[in-house]
Amino acid sequence: MTFRFSRRFVKPFSNAIRFAVLVAFLLGTGCGSEPLFHAPGSELEHIYSRIYLTDYNTAWQATLEALKRFEKTVQNRQGGTMQTAWIDNTAEKNFTDSFGGDTTYLTARYRLKVNFAPGNYNGKTSVKVSILKDQ
C-alpha cells in the first residue's frame, strides 16, 4: 500500500519549510560578527596615528621626553619602534580566592607601542607617529 499526498497538502508544507529555513538563516547570521564572550580591553585595541610636520629626530626626542617616566623594553631608532614595559594599572584589588591564606587578586596591566615612519606631507618633512595600547 502506497501513500499519495494530495497537492493541497504538499504545497503549504513546502512553503512552511521555506519560511522556517529563511527565519533560521536570518536569526543565525544576524549577530554573526558579535563575539560570544567579552574580552576586557579589546575595545581599546585601536591604533592612534597622527602626522607631525617635523623631522624624525625631533619626533623621537619628543616621544622619549613624553615617556621618560616609563621603563622602555624596546628602543630601536633606526627601525622606528619604541615599547614600554608592562605598567600596573590596578586601581582596586579584585580578590579571586576568598578562603586562601595569601593575597591572590586580578591585576590590570598595559604597555605602549610607538611606531615612527618618516615621510613627506605636501612637500614638507613629516613623521607619522602611531601608538597602540596593549592590555
N, C-alpha and C positions, 0 to 999 in steps of 0.2 A: 504494500500500500504506500503510495507516494503522496506527499502533501504538496499542494499547489497554493501559493499565496495569490490572492487577488491583487490586481494593480492598485486598487483602492487602499490596500494595507501597506504595500511596499513604498509607494510614493511619499506619504507622510513620514514613514520610518526613515527613509534616506535623507529627507530634509532635516529631521531631528538630529541625525548623526552629523551632517554637515554643520549644523548650528553648534553642536557640542564641541566639535573639533575646532571651529573658529573661536569659540569662547575660551577653550583650553589654550589655544595658541596665543590669544591676546593676553590672557592672565599670566601665562608662563613667561612671556617675553616683555611684559610691560615694565618690570623693575629689574631687568637683567643686568643693568650696569651698577646697581647698588651692591655694595659688599654685604656679605652675610653678617659679619661682626665688625664693630667699630674699632679701629686701631688708634689709640691715643697718639696725638701728634701728627697723624697722617694728613690732616687738613693744613698743616703748616709747611709741608714739603713743597715749597714753591721757591723757585729761583728768582731772586730780585736782581734786575740788571739796570745799569744806568751808564750813559756815555758822558764822560767828562772831557772838556776841551783843555787838556793839559798834556804834558809829556809823561812818559812811562815812569821815570824816576820820581817825579813829584807825587804821582798817584800811589806808588809803592811806599814812599816815606810817609805819606798821609795815613795810609792804612796801618802801617807799623805804629804810628803815633796813636791812632784810634784804638788799636788792640793791644797796647802796651801792658795793660793790667792782666791780660790772659797769657797763660803759657802756650807757646806755639810748638806743635809737633812737626809741622812741615813748613819750610820756608824755602821755596825754590824761585829765586828771582828770574832766572833765565826761562824756566818753564811757566812762570806766571801763576803759581799756586801758593796759597798760604792756608794753613789749617790750625785751629786751636786744639788743645787737649779737651777732654770731656770736662764740662763745667757742671757742678752740682746745682740744681735748681729746685730743691725740695723745700718748699715754704713750710709745710707741716708734715709731720711724720705719719704715714698711713700704716698702722701696725697690722701685720698679717697673722701672727701667732699669738693668741690670747693667753695660752697656758704655758708657753715656753719660758725658760729662765733667762735667755739672752734677748736683747732688743733686736728683733727682726722687723724691718719695715721696708716698704717700697720706696725707691728713690726715683727722682726725675733728673735726667741729665741731658745736656745738649752740647753741640760743638759747632763751630762756624767754619765753613769752607769758602774761601775767597779766590776767585779766578780773575786774571787780568789779561786783556787782549788789546795790544796796541793797534792803531789804525788811523784813518783819516776821515773826517766828517766835514763835508763842504769845503774841502781843500785845507782844513786845519788839522793839526796834530791832535789826536784824541786817544782815549783809553776807555775800553768797555770794562766795567767792574761788575762782576756777578757774585752774589752772596747766597749761599744755601745754609739753612739751619737744620742740622741733623738732630733728631731726638730719638 
